[in-house]
C-alpha cells in the first residue's frame, strides 16, 4: 500500500510540475505574440497612410 501511495505522489507531482511549466511558457508566448501584433499594427498604420492596398 505504501508503494502505491509513493507512486501516486510522484505521478501527481510530475503532472503538477508539467502543468506549472506549460502555464508559464504559454503565458510568456501570449505576451510575446501580443507585442509582435502591436508592433505590426503600428508599422501597418505608419506605412499604410496614403497607400491603397
SVG drawing of the C-alpha trace seen along z (x, -y; Angstrom):
<svg xmlns="http://www.w3.org/2000/svg" viewBox="-7 -60 15 62">
<polyline fill="none" stroke="black" stroke-width="0.4" points="0.0,0.0 2.8,-2.4 4.4,-1.8 1.1,-2.7 0.9,-6.0 4.5,-6.9 3.8,-6.1 0.6,-8.3 2.5,-11.1 5.3,-11.0 2.8,-10.9 0.8,-13.8 3.9,-15.8 5.2,-15.3 1.8,-16.3 1.6,-19.4 5.1,-20.4 4.3,-19.9 1.2,-22.0 3.0,-24.7 5.8,-24.9 3.3,-24.8 1.2,-27.6 4.3,-29.8 5.5,-29.1 2.1,-29.7 1.8,-32.9 5.1,-34.3 4.3,-33.3 1.0,-35.1 2.7,-38.2 5.3,-37.9 2.6,-37.4 0.7,-40.5 3.8,-42.6 4.5,-41.4 0.9,-42.1 1.1,-45.6 4.4,-46.3 2.9,-45.0 -0.2,-47.2 1.9,-50.3 4.1,-49.5 1.0,-48.9 -0.6,-52.2 2.6,-54.2 3.3,-52.7 -0.3,-52.4 -1.0,-56.1 -1.5,-57.4 -1.5,-53.9 -4.4,-51.9 -3.7,-48.2"/>
</svg>
